[in-house]
Amino acid sequence: MMSRSANQRMLNEKVVTKQQLREAASRQRLHGGRLGQNLVALGYISEDQLATFFKRTPPAPEEVKDTGLDLPFIADLALKHIMSMGEFRLSDLSLRMGLSTAILDEAVALLRREKLAEVRSASQFVKSSFNFIVTETGKKYGGELMDICRYVGPAPVTLEDYKEMVENQSIRNITINNDVVQAAFSQIVISEHMLSRLGPAISSGAPMFIYGPAGNGKTTIAETIGQVLPGTVFVPHALYVGGQIISVFDPVNHIPVESLPEDDTSLDSIDRRWVRIQRPIVITGGELTLRMLDLEFNTIAKFYEAPLQMKANNGLFILDDFGRQQMDPQSLLNRWIINLDRQIDFMSMHTGMKFEIPFDQMVIFATNLEPKTLVDEAFLRRIRYKIKIEHPTEAEFREIFERVCRMNAIPFRHDVFEHLVEHWYRRHNIAFNACHPRDLVDHVIDLARFFDETPELHRDTIDHACENYFVDV
């Protein structure tokens, strides 16, 4: 479903009319789906037009007012940069701050009026050739600024601009079909029935519970879903909220994409305060605490770092091993029950200021515990899809085993596999697990490496693997 602001923007840009929106909304109530999809179905807009509407590249600000920041703030940030630069030109400062030389010319002019910077030399009578340097007064004032906040990076974007960008790139605007899902999951063994359940769940962008016995691919499936998510998105280096800086771009969770073949925009026309990345995939497990879901204030650097769910906006958030975190599961659910329902989150600063941010991500809870023992009915109701991953069948188990052997250049032997199934799994009533082939073959490889031999499947090597792998047999 598109937000009211997206609807209004469609009207302002004359993409559709009010009557067409009303007809699409009526069709949506009958047939479901997203409003955009219903506009396409009615023939009021094409798939390409819809994709183009939501694919927005942030334009480079031309004037100070376009940044949403005031000139003194930009000048103060510039001063912190130039303290470590020695002599500099406007072009050098532009590369660091992600702002145009025209905007930074005004900032440096303000620093010069305040006797905080001065011209050192010039090769021509044009400002682009001027070499500037910070003055002693500037160094003293810059030190005071660093005591207040040590952030020295690209200029931040405003909260309003961030909200608009997240909405444009919403995970709920993506379109995924069966061919895309089939291609992504072709590398793992999974039944057609399971794919028919996963496909609509992925396409919806709605929260999902993936549960079932340990070792059967829940995490692998969740990570593969991340590969299905189409397109790239923009995240800001930092946000400016209530006079405070919040660092957002995280090289651990965000993978930059330098350029795309279909791009028809030049680098100078893009707002360099934003980074184009693959849709983010944030994975957390037993180490998750409630503190990691709130703004983290660095008492030394004096600025904030965005929480995990904020870094996952427009992408995927996987809570692996749900129920084994360093907190009561109900505490986490209480923290997120509004987020999942309304797609918003609330942040609090140490100053007492509270503000709203988008909660726009596909959340996957992966657990080997029974969901009803972890959460109540009210929360389960907010998780649209609950998908149980069962033990593989014998045929699926064999296919996994064959693939693992092929990946490790070990010839698969039918007689050895039959021995494994009959002598170990059936005799000892062991359930097939999707992780067993990989683990058992690793044992075979370890044994061969120890004796400086070529890894091969034999009854004695597979027995050795099983003796060291299974317990209570």
N, C-alpha and C positions, 0 to 999 in steps of 0.2 A: 504494500500500500504506500502511495506517495504522501508526503507530508503536505500540510496546507500551504507552506511557503513554496514548495515545488509546484503545486497546482497554480498558485498565484504567479509564479515566474513563467509558467507556460502561457498563461493568459497575457501577461505583460509583453512577452516576446512574440505573441500572436502565433504560437505553435498550434493551439486549438482554441475553440470558442467555449463560452460558458455552457451553451447548449450541448456541445459535444462531450464536455466533462460530465454533465448531468446524465447523459445517456450512457456513458462508460461506467459511471457509478451504479446506475440501475442494473446494467448487465453484470457488473461485479457482484452485486447482491444475489443474483440468480446463479451465476456460473463460477463465482469465486475468482481466484487469481489476483494479480496486481492491477491497479488502475491503468497503468501504462500498457499492459498486455491486452486489456479490454479495448483501449483506444486503437491498438493495432488491429485487433479482431474486427472492429467496426469499420476499419479502413480510413480512420481519421488521421493516422500517422503511420509511417513505415517503421520497421524494425531499426533501420539505419538512422532515421531521424530520432528515434527514442534513444538509441545508444549515443548519438552525438550530443543530445540534450544533456545527458548525465555525465558525459566525458568532458569535463572542464579542465583546461590547463590554466593555472593561476597566472594572470597577466602581470608583467613587471610594472610596479608603481612608477609613475612618471613624476609625481610631485610628492612632497612631504605628506600632504593630506591623504594621498592614496594609500599610504602605509598604515593609517590608523594610529600612528604614533605621533607624539609631539616633537618638535625640533630639539628642545633641550635634552630630551631622553636620547635621541639619536646622537647628539653631540657628545653626551657623557659616555655612551657606549663606544663612540669613535675614539675618544680620548683614552679609554682603557686599552683599546687596540694599539694606538700609536705609541704608547709608553714602551712597548717591546719591539717596535719596528725601526727605531732610529729614524733616518731620513725616509720619507715616503712620498708617493704621489697619490693623487685621487684614485687612479686606476688600481693601485695596490690595496688601498682601503676598500674599494668596491669589491674586490675579490674576496676579502675577508668577511665583509658584512652583508654581502648579497644585495646591496642597494646600488642604484645607478650613480654615476659620478655627478650628475646634476643635483641629486638629493644631497650627496655628501659634500658637494661644493658649498651648499647652504650651511651644513653642519660645521665644516671647517671654518667658514667665514665667521660663524658665531664664536668658535674657539679663538680665532684671531682677535675678534673684538674684545674678548675677555682676557686677552694676553696669555692664553693657555697654549697657543701654537703660533708659529711664525714661518714666513717663507725663508728657506735657507739659500736656495739658488734657483735659477731658471735658465733653460737653454733657448727658449723663445718667449715672446710676449703673449703666450696663451696659457691658461690655467692648467691645461693638461700636462704641460712641461714643468710646472712648478714643483720643486722639492721642498716639502714642509718638514718641520721638526718641532717636537714638543719643547716648551720653555720650562725653566725651573719652577715657575709658578704652576704650570700645567702638571709637572711631575708630582708636586705636592698635593694638588687637588685630585689628581688621578689616583694617588695612594689612598686618599680619603674615600673615593668612590669604590676602590677595591675592598676597603674595610666594610663597606655597606653590602656589596655584592660582587663576587669574583667572576661572574659570568662574562666571558670574552669569546663570543661566537657570532654567528650570523644574527642579524637583527630579528627579533621575534615578530610573530603575527598576532593579531588581536583574537580574542575569544570568539567574537562574532564571525570573523573570517574563517576561523577553524570550524565552527559549527556548520557554516554554509558548505564548506568543502567536504566535510564528513557526510552531509546529507546528499550532495551531488554524487558521491562515490559509494553510496550505501550498499551494503551486502545484500539488501533486499531488492536492489535493482538489477542484480545479475540474472543472466539467462543461461541455463545449463540444460542440454538435451541428452538423450540416451547415448548418442555416439560419443560425446565427450566423456561421460562416465565410464562407458565400456573401455575406451582407450586408456583412461587413467588407471583402471583396475585390472588391465590386462597382464600386469606384471605379478599379480598375486592370484592365488587360487581362491575363488569365491563363486558361489552358485548364482545362477541367473535370478532365482527367486530373491536372494539377498540384494542383488543389484537393483531389482525392481522396487525394493523397499528403500534402499539408500538414495537412489536417484531423486525422487520427489522431495525427500528430506533435505538433501543438499541444495536443490533448486529453491526451496522455500526460504533458506537462510535462518530458519527457526531453530531454537535450542533442541538438543538431542541427547538422549541417554543411550550410551552403548554399554551393555553389560553382558555378563556371562562368565564362564569358568576361565581361570587364569591361563595364559599361554596360548590363546587361540586367535590372536591378531587384532584385538581391539585397538591398541595403540597404532599398529600399522594401518588399519582402516582409517582411523582418525587423521593420521598424517597424510594419507593418500587423498583424503577429502580436501586437504589444503592445496594439493596439486591441481585439483579440479577447478578451484576458484579462478575465474578469468580476469584478464586485464591487469593494469597497474594502477596504483593510487599515489596521491601526494600526501606526505606528512610534513609538518613544520619542524624546523630545527628546534624552535622554542616558541612558547606562548607568553604573552604579556597580559597578566590578569591582576587588577587591583594594585598596580605598582610593583608586582613581583614577577620573577622569571620562572617559567616551568620548562625544563628540558624535556622534549618529546622524542626526537629522533634517537634511536638506539641501534648502533651497528650490530648488536648481538641478535636482535629480533627483527630488524629491518634490513632487507637486501636491496641496495640501490640498483636502479636500472638507468644507465647513462643516457641512452638514446634508443629510439624505436624507428624502424624503417619507414613506417607510415606517418611519422611526424612531419608536419608541414610548418612547424613553428621554429624560429631561430632561437638560439640559447639566450640572446639578449632580450627576447620578447617574453621570457618566462620569469616569474618571480623566483629568484634564487634563494629566497628564505625558506622555500619548500624543497623537499627531496622526493623525486619519483622513485617508488619502490615496488617490488612485487607485493601482492596482497599479503599482509603480515600473518605469520603463524606463530603464536605464542603458546608454549607448552610449559606447564608447571605440574609438579607432582606432590610428593609428600612433604616437600620443603615449604609449601605455601603457608603463609600466615596472614591474619587479617591486616597487619601493618602493610603488607605488600600490595594491598588493594586501596591504599590511601596515598595521598601525596607524601613524598618523603623529603623532608627539609634537611639539606646538608648544612650543618652548623658551622662548618669551616668555609665552604664555598659561598654560603648564604643565598642559595637558590634551590628550587624544588626539582625533583625528578618525577615524571609522570608515573602513575601506577601501571601495573601490567595490563589491566583491561583497557586503559586508555591507549596503550601502545598497540593493542590488538584491534582497535577500531577499523572498520571496513575490511576486516579479515576474520581470522579463526582463532578462538581461544580454547585450548584443550586442557581440561583439568584431569590429568591422568591419575590413576589410583585414587579416585575420589573416595573419601571416607577414611583415608589414611593420612590426612593432613595433620599438622601440628595444632589442630583446633577442632572443636566440636563441629561436625557437619552442619548442624542446625544453625550455628552462628554464621557460617558462610551463607547459608540459604536465606537467613533473615537479612543479611547485608545486601543480597542480590535480588530479593523477591520483587522489588519495585523496578529494578533495572531490567529484568527479563520481561516484565509486564508492559512497561511503558517506554522502553528503549532510552531511558535517561539515567544518569548517575549524578550524585552530588559530591562535591569535593569541599574540604575545609582546610583553611590555611591557619598557621599558628597565630595570625593576627585576629582570628575569629571570623574572617570573611568566609562566606559559603557561596558557591556558585554551581551552576548546572552544566554538565557536559553530555554529549551524545553517548549512548551505549549501543553502538552499532557493530555487532559482530555475531558470528555464528558460534555459539557456546556448545562444546561437547563435553559431557560428563562421562568419563570412561572408568568403569569399576568392575571388579570381580565379586563385589558384594551385592546382595539382593537390594534393589532400590527401595523397597518398602521398609527395610530396616534402617535406612539412612534418612529418608525424607517423608514428610506427611503428604496427604492427598492434595492439600492446597498447592504445594509446590509442584508435585507431579503434574497437576493440571496445567501448569505453565510451561511444562516441557512437552512440546507438541509430539515429538517422535521418541518412542522407547523401542530400541532395537536390540534384541538379544542375539549374541554371537555364540552359537553352540559349538560343540566338538565337531571336527570334520568327519565326514563319512570315510569308510575304508578306501573308497575310490579317490576321494579328495586327498586323503593322507598319502596315498601312493603317488599321486601327481606332484604333491609338494616334495616328497622324497626324491622323485626323479629330477625335479628342477634343482634341488639343492646339490645333488650329485653332478648335474650338468654344469652348474656354476663353479664347482670345485674341480672340474675335469676328472671326475671319478666315474668310471663305467658303472651304470646301474645294473644290478644282477637280480633277476626275478626270483631265483631260488633263495638268495640271501634275504630278500624282502619277505618272502613267504615264511622263512624260518623266524625272522623277527616278529612277525605278526602272530604266528602260531605258538612259538616257544615262550615269548615274553608277554605280548598283549593279551592273548586269549587265556593262556595258562594262569597268568597272575591277575587277570581281570583289570588290566590297565586301560584307561580311556585314551583314545587317540587325541593328541594335542598338536596344534599346528606348529608349535615351536620345537617339537621333538626331533624331526628330521635334521634341522640345522644343528641342534645340540649334539645329536648322536654322531653325525658326520664330523663335527669338530673333534669329538673324541677319537674317531678313526684317524684323522689327520694328525692329532697330537701323538698318537701311538706310533705312526709311521715316521714322524719327524724325529722322535726320540731314538728310534733304531736306524735312522738314516735310510729309510725305505720309501718306495712310492706308495702313496695311500691307495688302498684297494678295499673293495667290499668282499669280505669272507665271513663265514660263520664265526670264526674265532675272533675277528676284529669287531664284529657287531656285538658279540657276546661280551667282549671286554668293555665296549662302550656302555652297554646296558648295565653291567655290574657296577660300573662307576657312576652311572647317572641315576638310576632308580633307587629308591629306598624301600625298605620293608618288603623285599621280594626274595 
